Amino acid sequence: MILTLLVLLIAGVAVLDRFSNSYAENVLADKVAAEVANQKAESSRPVVTIAGVPFLTQVLAGKYEEIRIELPDFKAQTGTGETIRMDLLDIRARDVKAPLSALRGQGDVVAGSVTGTGTLDYGLLADATGQKGLTLAEKDGKLVGSGVVTISQLQDVQLSASADLKVVDGKVQVRFSDVKTPDLPVNPFVQGQVDAFIQSMAFELDVPKLPMNLVVQELRPLPEGLRVTFGASDVSLAAAGV
């Protein structure tokens, strides 16, 4: 009889723990959705996962292992009018400290580190250059641009160039070098037109304001798109509605 009651008690505590965890995740998802809208961005309903078992012991300790926030179909406007689109903006807040008072709306919730990852479509980046016919793709771990330049309105020349990626003042800066022009005759006039075309391929893309003050830390070309890694440290999650 005592063993049966003990098993039922343990089961009840486990159910309560999972219910509390699910409730907290749903509340946070609602508040993150509101914050995304406040930033004039868009996404499907956020999916929030509070890691760590049991959940209630984390609540009592005021420390959480990790909070994962997924923003599917994320869209945001840049300052220059482009729309940044990501199939998924995946945000991870780690070493989160939240006193019990924070659950009653008092006190601050702080994450020691926050990282986010998302992938930009190469078509979006190519459109940002304003150059018709330009294509971008990953090759051997590098971003490569390909296009056609018309020489003296008579001859179309196919060329490709490797992209140099940098983040400058909150903007993704793309410049091209290491130009390849197969079978192109070598002469100063033709080379001048090629150089002018390569310069016109260069562009900058503003990074819109992101949740939790995330800033760009790394750009990595992948076959499916340009993977962008964001980061921030000692972040108050109040801005996300926690």
Rosetta blueprint (number, residue, H / E / L):
1 M L
2 I H
3 L H
4 T H
5 L H
6 L H
7 V H
8 L H
9 L H
10 I H
11 A H
12 G H
13 V H
14 A H
15 V H
16 L H
17 D H
18 R H
19 F H
20 S H
21 N H
22 S H
23 Y H
24 A H
25 E H
26 N H
27 V H
28 L H
29 A H
30 D H
31 K H
32 V H
33 A H
34 A H
35 E H
36 V H
37 A H
38 N H
39 Q L
40 K L
41 A L
42 E E
43 S L
44 S L
45 R L
46 P L
47 V E
48 V E
49 T E
50 I E
51 A L
52 G L
53 V L
54 P L
55 F H
56 L H
57 T H
58 Q H
59 V H
60 L H
61 A H
62 G L
63 K E
64 Y E
65 E E
66 E E
67 I E
68 R E
69 I E
70 E E
71 L E
72 P E
73 D E
74 F E
75 K E
76 A E
77 Q E
78 T L
79 G L
80 T L
81 G L
82 E L
83 T E
84 I E
85 R E
86 M E
87 D E
88 L E
89 L E
90 D E
91 I E
92 R E
93 A E
94 R E
95 D E
96 V E
97 K E
98 A L
99 P L
100 L H
101 S H
102 A H
103 L H
104 R H
105 G L
106 Q L
107 G L
108 D L
109 V L
110 V E
111 A E
112 G E
113 S E
114 V E
115 T E
116 G E
117 T E
118 G E
119 T E
120 L E
121 D L
122 Y H
123 G H
124 L H
125 L H
126 A H
127 D H
128 A H
129 T H
130 G L
131 Q L
132 K L
133 G L
134 L L
135 T E
136 L E
137 A E
138 E E
139 K E
140 D L
141 G L
142 K E
143 L E
144 V E
145 G E
146 S E
147 G E
148 V E
149 V E
150 T E
151 I E
152 S L
153 Q L
154 L L
155 Q E
156 D E
157 V E
158 Q E
159 L E
160 S E
161 A E
162 S E
163 A E
164 D E
165 L E
166 K E
167 V E
168 V E
169 D L
170 G L
171 K E
172 V E
173 Q E
174 V E
175 R E
176 F E
177 S E
178 D E
179 V E
180 K E
181 T L
182 P L
183 D L
184 L L
185 P L
186 V L
187 N L
188 P H
189 F H
190 V H
191 Q H
192 G H
193 Q H
194 V H
195 D H
196 A H
197 F H
198 I H
199 Q H
200 S H
201 M H
202 A L
203 F E
204 E E
205 L E
206 D E
207 V L
208 P L
209 K L
210 L L
211 P H
212 M H
213 N H
214 L L
215 V E
216 V E
217 Q E
218 E E
219 L E
220 R E
221 P E
222 L E
223 P L
224 E L
225 G E
226 L E
227 R E
228 V E
229 T E
230 F E
231 G E
232 A E
233 S E
234 D E
235 V E
236 S E
237 L H
238 A H
239 A H
240 A H
241 G L
242 V L
